[in-house]
Amino acid sequence: MNKQGSIRWVAPALGALLVLPAVLLLPAAARADGTVELAEGQLSLPVPDGWARKQPRVNIIDAEFEIPAAEGDEKPGRATIMGAGGSIEDNINRWAGQFTQPDGSNTADKVKTRKLEAAGQPITLVDITGTYEDKAGPFVPGPGVQRPNYRMLAAVIETKKAGNYFIKFYGPQKTISGQEAAFTKMLEGLKTK
């Protein structure tokens, strides 16, 4: 094969590789119009202003966002959206298990939940505070980084046709508390297509 033939063959392959990372940066569930699609496009959620779309840390997450740290907080907040199995109770227990309490009490006893409905879909809201065990992913072995004074606001959206969607929003308490109204507004803004 001559040099010219090699260049013709390599150039298209390189072009495909150069385009691939750009595609990966925008998860399929996150749209350019500031919404995230759920249930195979049948539902959409508005993304709060200032939430920056990020490449998900693990491939089971449909969409991920970074939320700017509140003044005085060293770390930003993180929000993830994914469809998954398991009961609502099992997932709440798993989330509670990611926290410990400074006084040694049981985190599960301190979990707050409430219900709301948007676009005809039932939503369970969860609120947990304490020391969060921050791991790179759900199946990463070994202990994670212990992050005191963290808070998680989470939601389980029960779709009628596509199962449950889990939204997990966590970070330093001040950062999360400062965005609590935006998080609730996002959930209340759920729309059917």
VENDAPE-V885091 format. One record per residue. OMEGA is omega in whole degrees, 0 to 359 (* if undefined). Layout:
# VENDAPE-V885091
omega->[OMEGA/OMEGA]
This chain:
# VENDAPE-V885091
omega->[179/181/182/178/179/181/179/182/183/185/178/179/177/178/178/179/180/179/185/181/180/178/182/182/181/182/184/183/183/183/181/182/178/177/173/178/176/173/178/177/181/180/174/178/173/178/180/176/177/177/184/178/181/171/179/179/180/188/178/180/180/181/180/181/173/183/184/179/174/179/180/177/182/184/174/173/179/175/177/179/179/171/182/179/181/181/177/181/179/181/176/178/178/178/179/179/178/181/168/181/180/181/178/180/183/180/182/179/184/180/176/176/172/183/168/179/176/181/179/181/175/180/174/178/183/180/182/175/178/176/185/174/185/179/180/180/185/183/179/181/177/182/175/178/179/182/180/177/177/178/175/167/182/179/172/177/180/179/183/186/188/178/185/172/185/177/183/183/186/180/177/185/183/179/182/179/179/181/183/180/179/178/180/179/177/180/179/180/178/182/173/180/*]
